[in-house]
């Protein structure tokens, strides 16, 4: 009997100790969560995330803690990490008026288009008819519908990250290649830029131009000279087919940014010369492409003559070798949203560009159309070039090799090394 009483005593003591420990863990988790939430509200995302993760280690799968972790990753643009955290928050009953939206975004960014569509529809149904979020949700719903169609008929291509010889943990984008693909010019916002300064507008390093040479099948990267890089923004906007002329985007001080031209002289590049007023305006001209014969330039601009945002224009050289008045490419190419990074194919008729309008599946998608280079007339409707080339994220700066077997572009993908990476596409 005494043994029985002793066993009961120890069981009761163990239960009490366990309950006490559990209460302590719960209190610690709530305390950490409250501190993390305060840091998140103040914009200290890294510190907030550290505390949320510590709280999760003490009390795994807490719905409120997982929601906080998901928010931190979402605001850090770590798109592919958010989904399991928002899912836990959703299905463990966390209440937040924004949860359906964030969970839908996570599903969309992971190409689960049908599930995302359901979440966005739920979210929209909860809104007041005058809520400004209707427009955003309508856009996301359209992206999901487009994605659900395109993902069923994927394009047969192989897409490869160009790896750490080219890409870094920073944004790497805007690739351009010469005719034999022995030179790759690109733009990066990595820490060893010429000035080494951060842009106060986004706290990222200023853009610089980098040049990679392929030797024995390996890319070796060198930084562009001070002739083409300054202490502010310098980006490769395009390269002529022979690789001898580089179109450079340059922004200094508070200027919107203009397009310049530099010629290769031996192993160096000439100081960039600003293109004329038919190309540059008082507004923003971020990207361009030259036809194979160098006589026609396509460029993006947000000048007031457009439909809204950035639009694509075309300019032809006159007898003096100067680019003439630009032609707006009209509604077949441009939308009220943004069009950017044009590339005219070596066939002289196929124009590629990125748009977050048309039938995008999210962010910027790459589209193609055909054009008469002499008249500027668009001869076919814009076509989304398909999944998995296009994703729910930004896919931009698409350029083909001369033989049409490979294309290079920048994208945000799960296997990426940084915010944007440069990829190579190969036809199967």
PANU-341568 format. One record per residue (C-alpha): x, y, z; residue number from 0; residue in three letters. Coordinates in pm, whole numbers. Example, Ala and Ser with C-alpha at 12.3 -4.5 7.8 and 13.67 -1.06 7.14 Angstrom:
% PANU-341568
    east   north      up    k    r
    1230    -450     780    0  ALA
    1367    -106     714    1  SER
% end
This chain:
% PANU-341568
    east   north      up    k    r
       0       0       0    0  UNK
     287     234      86    1  UNK
     447     158    -248    2  UNK
     120     240    -425    3  UNK
      95     573    -241    4  UNK
     456     654    -331    5  UNK
     393     587    -698    6  UNK
      84     810    -693    7  UNK
     282    1082    -515    8  UNK
     559    1079    -774    9  UNK
     309    1082   -1061   10  UNK
     134    1386    -915   11  UNK
     467    1564    -855   12  UNK
     577    1487   -1214   13  UNK
     252    1621   -1357   14  UNK
     282    1938   -1155   15  UNK
     645    1988   -1255   16  UNK
     559    1924   -1619   17  UNK
     269    2167   -1603   18  UNK
     491    2425   -1440   19  UNK
     761    2382   -1703   20  UNK
     502    2401   -1978   21  UNK
     362    2721   -1830   22  UNK
     712    2868   -1814   23  UNK
     776    2778   -2179   24  UNK
     441    2927   -2279   25  UNK
     520    3248   -2089   26  UNK
     868    3270   -2244   27  UNK
     724    3212   -2589   28  UNK
     465    3486   -2543   29  UNK
     730    3725   -2410   30  UNK
     966    3657   -2703   31  UNK
     677    3685   -2947   32  UNK
     577    4025   -2807   33  UNK
     935    4154   -2832   34  UNK
     967    4017   -3185   35  UNK
     640    4180   -3291   36  UNK
     757    4518   -3156   37  UNK
    1085    4488   -3349   38  UNK
     893    4388   -3663   39  UNK
     664    4692   -3628   40  UNK
     974    4914   -3597   41  UNK
    1121    4765   -3916   42  UNK
    1402    4566   -3750   43  UNK
    1332    4252   -3949   44  UNK
    1651    4057   -3877   45  UNK
    1624    4106   -3500   46  UNK
    1252    4026   -3507   47  UNK
    1309    3709   -3707   48  UNK
    1582    3595   -3466   49  UNK
    1346    3624   -3169   50  UNK
    1056    3461   -3353   51  UNK
    1276    3164   -3445   52  UNK
    1397    3136   -3086   53  UNK
    1036    3133   -2968   54  UNK
     956    2864   -3225   55  UNK
    1240    2649   -3092   56  UNK
    1090    2670   -2742   57  UNK
     733    2606   -2853   58  UNK
     726    2463   -3208   59  UNK
     437    2526   -3445   60  UNK
     272    2803   -3245   61  UNK
      32    2968   -3491   62  UNK
     103    3329   -3389   63  UNK
     481    3276   -3390   64  UNK
     469    3112   -3733   65  UNK
     265    3403   -3865   66  UNK
     533    3642   -3740   67  UNK
     811    3434   -3899   68  UNK
     619    3431   -4226   69  UNK
     579    3809   -4220   70  UNK
     951    3861   -4161   71  UNK
    1050    3635   -4449   72  UNK
     789    3795   -4675   73  UNK
     918    4146   -4607   74  UNK
    1277    4026   -4660   75  UNK
    1161    3900   -5003   76  UNK
    1257    3543   -4913   77  UNK
     957    3422   -5108   78  UNK
    1021    3049   -5099   79  UNK
    1052    3027   -4720   80  UNK
     719    3178   -4625   81  UNK
     476    2903   -4726   82  UNK
     505    2650   -4437   83  UNK
     483    2928   -4177   84  UNK
     171    3089   -4318   85  UNK
      19    2743   -4367   86  UNK
      71    2659   -3998   87  UNK
     -76    2994   -3896   88  UNK
    -377    2935   -4121   89  UNK
    -459    2580   -4017   90  UNK
    -382    2622   -3646   91  UNK
    -639    2898   -3624   92  UNK
    -437    3218   -3601   93  UNK
    -659    3520   -3657   94  UNK
    -537    3812   -3867   95  UNK
    -732    4002   -4131   96  UNK
    -423    3977   -4354   97  UNK
    -360    3603   -4318   98  UNK
    -563    3489   -4620   99  UNK
    -381    3745   -4833  100  UNK
     -32    3647   -4715  101  UNK
    -105    3276   -4741  102  UNK
    -240    3330   -5093  103  UNK
      76    3524   -5187  104  UNK
     294    3243   -5053  105  UNK
     100    2984   -5255  106  UNK
     119    3202   -5567  107  UNK
     493    3259   -5530  108  UNK
     542    2884   -5507  109  UNK
     336    2828   -5825  110  UNK
      43    2665   -5648  111  UNK
    -191    2871   -5862  112  UNK
    -522    2693   -5802  113  UNK
    -481    2701   -5423  114  UNK
    -370    3063   -5432  115  UNK
    -674    3153   -5642  116  UNK
    -901    3004   -5375  117  UNK
    -731    3206   -5098  118  UNK
    -748    3533   -5292  119  UNK
   -1114    3471   -5367  120  UNK
   -1183    3420   -4994  121  UNK
    -986    3734   -4915  122  UNK
   -1175    3940   -5172  123  UNK
   -1507    3818   -5039  124  UNK
   -1426    3965   -4697  125  UNK
   -1351    4313   -4831  126  UNK
   -1585    4607   -4827  127  UNK
   -1684    4699   -5184  128  UNK
   -1494    5030   -5160  129  UNK
   -1170    4879   -5027  130  UNK
    -868    4979   -5234  131  UNK
    -731    4625   -5211  132  UNK
    -987    4507   -5469  133  UNK
    -762    4617   -5755  134  UNK
    -458    4437   -5613  135  UNK
    -657    4118   -5554  136  UNK
    -813    4130   -5900  137  UNK
    -462    4147   -6043  138  UNK
    -341    3855   -5831  139  UNK
    -645    3649   -5925  140  UNK
    -573    3716   -6292  141  UNK
    -208    3611   -6244  142  UNK
    -322    3286   -6083  143  UNK
    -566    3211   -6364  144  UNK
    -294    3275   -6623  145  UNK
     -47    3063   -6429  146  UNK
    -292    2776   -6386  147  UNK
    -326    2759   -6767  148  UNK
      44    2793   -6855  149  UNK
     172    2546   -6596  150  UNK
     -33    2270   -6762  151  UNK
     168    2303   -7086  152  UNK
     527    2376   -6979  153  UNK
     784    2477   -7240  154  UNK
    1046    2207   -7301  155  UNK
    1365    2387   -7205  156  UNK
    1650    2339   -6960  157  UNK
    1717    2638   -6733  158  UNK
    2051    2659   -6552  159  UNK
    2178    2905   -6294  160  UNK
    2513    3037   -6419  161  UNK
    2659    2976   -6076  162  UNK
    2890    3159   -5835  163  UNK
    3141    3261   -6105  164  UNK
    2872    3498   -6236  165  UNK
    2609    3533   -5963  166  UNK
    2651    3662   -5610  167  UNK
    2435    3699   -5300  168  UNK
    2346    4044   -5437  169  UNK
    2126    4131   -5736  170  UNK
    2281    4023   -6070  171  UNK
    2089    4103   -6388  172  UNK
    2078    4252   -6738  173  UNK
    2298    4000   -6925  174  UNK
    2426    4074   -7277  175  UNK
    2643    3848   -7491  176  UNK
    2864    3889   -7795  177  UNK
    2824    3686   -8115  178  UNK
    3034    3384   -8016  179  UNK
    2924    3388   -7649  180  UNK
    3278    3432   -7523  181  UNK
    3186    3756   -7345  182  UNK
    2901    3816   -7105  183  UNK
    2837    4170   -6983  184  UNK
    2602    4211   -6687  185  UNK
    2504    4440   -6404  186  UNK
    2541    4375   -6033  187  UNK
    2473    4551   -5705  188  UNK
    2746    4365   -5516  189  UNK
    2965    4516   -5247  190  UNK
    3281    4576   -5454  191  UNK
    3129    4839   -5683  192  UNK
    3358    5125   -5790  193  UNK
    3229    5368   -5528  194  UNK
    3138    5106   -5270  195  UNK
    2844    5324   -5163  196  UNK
    2485    5240   -5079  197  UNK
    2200    5409   -5263  198  UNK
    2009    5601   -4993  199  UNK
    1680    5528   -5174  200  UNK
    1690    5151   -5116  201  UNK
    2003    5093   -4903  202  UNK
    2152    4867   -5171  203  UNK
    2487    4912   -5344  204  UNK
    2487    5121   -5660  205  UNK
    2482    4928   -5988  206  UNK
    2808    4856   -6169  207  UNK
    2891    4683   -6497  208  UNK
    3087    4356   -6490  209  UNK
    3244    4170   -6782  210  UNK
    3290    3793   -6792  211  UNK
    3514    3614   -7043  212  UNK
    3471    3244   -7112  213  UNK
    3797    3048   -7111  214  UNK
    3798    2668   -7143  215  UNK
    3425    2667   -7070  216  UNK
    3461    2869   -6748  217  UNK
    3341    3224   -6691  218  UNK
    3599    3458   -6537  219  UNK
    3455    3786   -6417  220  UNK
    3629    4121   -6403  221  UNK
    3485    4453   -6303  222  UNK
    3429    4705   -6580  223  UNK
    3679    4991   -6591  224  UNK
    3621    5334   -6441  225  UNK
    3553    5452   -6796  226  UNK
    3217    5275   -6790  227  UNK
    3155    5266   -6414  228  UNK
    3116    5566   -6188  229  UNK
    3039    5600   -5817  230  UNK
    2667    5598   -5887  231  UNK
    2439    5382   -6105  232  UNK
    2595    5228   -6418  233  UNK
    2423    4934   -6588  234  UNK
    2458    4740   -6910  235  UNK
    2145    4827   -7104  236  UNK
    2233    4637   -7423  237  UNK
    2511    4513   -7649  238  UNK
    2546    4523   -8027  239  UNK
    2549    4190   -8211  240  UNK
    2925    4210   -8271  241  UNK
    2990    4302   -7909  242  UNK
    3169    4623   -8006  243  UNK
    2909    4871   -7881  244  UNK
    2759    4877   -7533  245  UNK
    2448    5072   -7442  246  UNK
    2490    5195   -7087  247  UNK
    2232    5320   -6842  248  UNK
    2373    5587   -6613  249  UNK
    2212    5783   -6334  250  UNK
    2393    6052   -6138  251  UNK
    2261    6239   -5838  252  UNK
    1887    6290   -5854  253  UNK
    1858    6243   -6233  254  UNK
    1612    5988   -6365  255  UNK
    1878    5807   -6569  256  UNK
    1974    5820   -6938  257  UNK
    2122    5596   -7206  258  UNK
    2482    5628   -7327  259  UNK
    2696    5449   -7586  260  UNK
    3049    5314   -7546  261  UNK
    3274    5144   -7807  262  UNK
    3519    4867   -7737  263  UNK
    3873    4981   -7812  264  UNK
    4110    4685   -7787  265  UNK
    4062    4545   -7437  266  UNK
    3900    4860   -7298  267  UNK
    3585    5065   -7351  268  UNK
    3561    5428   -7453  269  UNK
    3406    5683   -7214  270  UNK
    3027    5662   -7263  271  UNK
    2867    5931   -7478  272  UNK
    2512    6035   -7405  273  UNK
    2261    5944   -7675  274  UNK
    2060    6229   -7824  275  UNK
    1727    6383   -7721  276  UNK
    1528    6145   -7942  277  UNK
    1634    5862   -7711  278  UNK
    1676    6040   -7379  279  UNK
    1413    6262   -7220  280  UNK
    1366    6433   -6885  281  UNK
    1220    6104   -6765  282  UNK
    1367    5752   -6713  283  UNK
    1523    5541   -6992  284  UNK
    1643    5219   -6825  285  UNK
    1708    4969   -7107  286  UNK
    1762    4930   -7483  287  UNK
    1846    4692   -7767  288  UNK
    2008    4738   -8109  289  UNK
    1907    4554   -8424  290  UNK
    2173    4327   -8578  291  UNK
    2271    4596   -8832  292  UNK
    2281    4864   -8562  293  UNK
    2029    5085   -8743  294  UNK
    1728    5045   -8515  295  UNK
    1713    5091   -8140  296  UNK
    1435    4976   -7911  297  UNK
    1427    5133   -7567  298  UNK
    1209    5167   -7259  299  UNK
    1098    5502   -7120  300  UNK
     840    5637   -6881  301  UNK
     800    5965   -7071  302  UNK
     458    6125   -7069  303  UNK
     371    6014   -7424  304  UNK
     329    5655   -7304  305  UNK
      30    5465   -7171  306  UNK
     156    5461   -6813  307  UNK
     466    5331   -6638  308  UNK
     747    5239   -6877  309  UNK
     668    5171   -7244  310  UNK
     871    5041   -7539  311  UNK
     975    5278   -7820  312  UNK
    1161    5235   -8148  313  UNK
    1405    5475   -8316  314  UNK
    1578    5443   -8655  315  UNK
    1910    5598   -8759  316  UNK
    1890    5866   -9025  317  UNK
    2139    5942   -9303  318  UNK
    2359    6131   -9057  319  UNK
    2386    5824   -8835  320  UNK
    2170    5983   -8567  321  UNK
    1870    5815   -8408  322  UNK
    1550    5977   -8527  323  UNK
    1221    6059   -8351  324  UNK
    1093    5760   -8153  325  UNK
     784    5558   -8243  326  UNK
     564    5439   -7958  327  UNK
     488    5072   -8024  328  UNK
     123    5105   -7934  329  UNK
    -125    4885   -7744  330  UNK
     -12    4561   -7908  331  UNK
     310    4590   -7703  332  UNK
     248    4850   -7434  333  UNK
      -8    4844   -7153  334  UNK
    -107    5082   -6869  335  UNK
     141    4880   -6661  336  UNK
     519    4851   -6717  337  UNK
     711    4725   -7020  338  UNK
    1089    4702   -7003  339  UNK
    1410    4531   -7125  340  UNK
    1340    4501   -7502  341  UNK
    1552    4267   -7714  342  UNK
    1527    4252   -8092  343  UNK
    1616    3905   -8217  344  UNK
    1887    3854   -8478  345  UNK
    1613    3747   -8722  346  UNK
    1518    4117   -8746  347  UNK
    1151    4065   -8671  348  UNK
    1097    3905   -8329  349  UNK
    1087    4144   -8037  350  UNK
    1116    4017   -7680  351  UNK
    1042    4232   -7377  352  UNK
     922    4203   -7019  353  UNK
     587    4324   -6893  354  UNK
     387    4306   -6573  355  UNK
      76    4367   -6780  356  UNK
     -66    4147   -7060  357  UNK
    -117    3787   -6940  358  UNK
     153    3780   -6674  359  UNK
     159    3501   -6417  360  UNK
     318    3735   -6161  361  UNK
     575    4012   -6157  362  UNK
     744    4074   -6492  363  UNK
     703    3802   -6753  364  UNK
     881    3775   -7087  365  UNK
     665    3826   -7396  366  UNK
     735    3809   -7768  367  UNK
     580    3970   -8074  368  UNK
     682    4030   -8434  369  UNK
     748    4368   -8589  370  UNK
     829    4526   -8924  371  UNK
    1158    4706   -8861  372  UNK
    1099    4951   -9146  373  UNK
     754    5071   -9047  374  UNK
     739    4981   -8679  375  UNK
     414    4795   -8740  376  UNK
     343    4512   -8496  377  UNK
     247    4203   -8697  378  UNK
     146    3958   -8422  379  UNK
     -13    3974   -8078  380  UNK
     202    3963   -7765  381  UNK
     260    3607   -7646  382  UNK
     372    3496   -7299  383  UNK
     670    3270   -7379  384  UNK
     559    3023   -7116  385  UNK
     632    2844   -6792  386  UNK
     894    2759   -6656  387  UNK
    1075    3044   -6834  388  UNK
     827    3278   -6673  389  UNK
     751    3245   -6304  390  UNK
     548    3422   -6038  391  UNK
     850    3648   -5984  392  UNK
    1036    3895   -6209  393  UNK
    1177    3744   -6531  394  UNK
    1356    4013   -6730  395  UNK
    1642    4108   -6966  396  UNK
    1597    3815   -7204  397  UNK
    1853    3780   -7488  398  UNK
    1906    3501   -7743  399  UNK
    2233    3366   -7874  400  UNK
    2285    3414   -8249  401  UNK
    2228    3043   -8323  402  UNK
    1899    3054   -8130  403  UNK
    1993    2759   -7909  404  UNK
    2046    2946   -7583  405  UNK
    1901    3248   -7409  406  UNK
    2021    3440   -7107  407  UNK
    1798    3627   -6865  408  UNK
    1764    3732   -6503  409  UNK
    1515    3582   -6264  410  UNK
    1430    3518   -5898  411  UNK
    1423    3141   -5839  412  UNK
    1452    2895   -5554  413  UNK
    1803    2785   -5653  414  UNK
    1924    3146   -5671  415  UNK
    2228    3278   -5487  416  UNK
    2083    3623   -5430  417  UNK
    1793    3855   -5497  418  UNK
    1818    3816   -5877  419  UNK
    2047    3576   -6064  420  UNK
    2142    3525   -6426  421  UNK
    2022    3205   -6592  422  UNK
    2083    3028   -6921  423  UNK
    1803    2863   -7112  424  UNK
    1870    2580   -7358  425  UNK
    1618    2442   -7603  426  UNK
    1555    2068   -7572  427  UNK
% end
